[in-house]
Amino acid sequence: MLPIAVTLGILSLYGPVGVGLVLASWMASFGGLVLFGGVFADRFTARKMMIGADLLRVVTHLVIAFAFFAGRPALWLLIVMSALSGLGAALFQPGVNSMVPQIADDPQRANAVLRVADAIARLLGPGLAGAIVLLGGAGVVYAVNAGGFAVSALCLLALRVRLLAVPGTKVIRDLREGWREFRSRTWMWSVILVWSVYGITLFGPSWPLGAELVTKSLGETAYVIGVTGEGVGSIIGGLIAMRYRPSRPLFSGALAMTLFMAMPLIIALRLPLPYLVGGMVLAGASWAFWSVMWATSVQTQVPGEVLNRVTAYEVAGSVLSIPIGQSLAPVAGEWLGAENVLMFGFATGLAGIAVLIATPAVRNLRAVPRA
């Protein structure tokens, strides 16, 4: 629900620049601090870190909710709270990836189930969030989100799986060890390098400029329908990943990601609503399938004792460039035209897939057989 609240709630107050700044503050905080989240998760166990992260996000979302209830929230407050929420995500995310192989015998199936569950939430969330924003305001969405983080913390508190912390040395030494493990895997840093470019040219501009183009040409309702279509696609992609077990997961995932590029192309061309929905379904399905293939590869190819730290480098490399893209997108959109920026993202997206497929370490990475 949160992307809808940010987009529709803040877009009407501060325009695409405001949306870009709020999203960028979250991404910058998340990307800049997730490395330390990985180190601390290894030291103090992922479960404890995740509970603390959820409680932090309960507070930040309630602050934003009350700010909306009180009237027009200041942009600086939205940016600061968004950055703190990004910190919570930075503490939470490394633990998610490391817990899966410890509590599931079949990591790929577990990742697919997580992706489907997330997609169902995203499917129901946009319509619900859109209705709430239009009828009750963005503050209600933030309040509901705070409740969701509270429930997550309670569920983690009830989790009885014993996760052992790795004895830590100095933080810098732990970071260096994680970096050595990360850079020793060509398949991993090759993907992250491409994703870093995507952050500036594709992922970063998609939310502010995509939302602006769709709402202007087709209306806010069409935007909500389009995001809902992405949720449907994610369910489809997750279900496919649950059943299909390719011998070369990253190669198959990269091929699937070519379908993702339909989304920026269709938005840039301002095609009618049926095309928008179709493109969003393809984008959601391809992204979900790729995400399962990628997460499973990381979890099964990296030793458990360094998985949190390696995951932190992987996540940081994937998202650090996104706030740059989000911040530059409104300026680039005014200078070059939003349609041209998205078309450039479409072109670089296809080029990135070609690079991944041409990289032997990515193309030939084999799936780890189930025990």
Secondary structure, DSSP 8 states (H G I E B T S, - for coil): -HHHIIIIIIHHHHHHHHHHHHHHHHHHHHHHHHHHHHHHHHHH-HHHHHHHHHHHHHHHHHHHHHHHHHSS--HHHHHHHHHHHHHHHHHHHHHHHHHHHHH-S-HHHHHHHHHHHHHHHHHHHHHHHHHHHHHT-HHHHHHHHHHHHHHHHHHHHH------------HHHHHHHHHHHHHT-HHHHHHHHHHHHHIIIIIHHHHHHHHHHHHHHT-HHHHHHHHHHHHHHHHHHHHHHHH---SSHHHHHHHHHGGGGHHHHHHHTT--HHHHHHHHHHHHHHHHHHHHHHHHHHHHHS-GGGHHHHHHHHHHHHHTTHHHHHHHHHHHHHHH-HHHHHHHHHHHHHHHHHHHHH-HHHHT-------
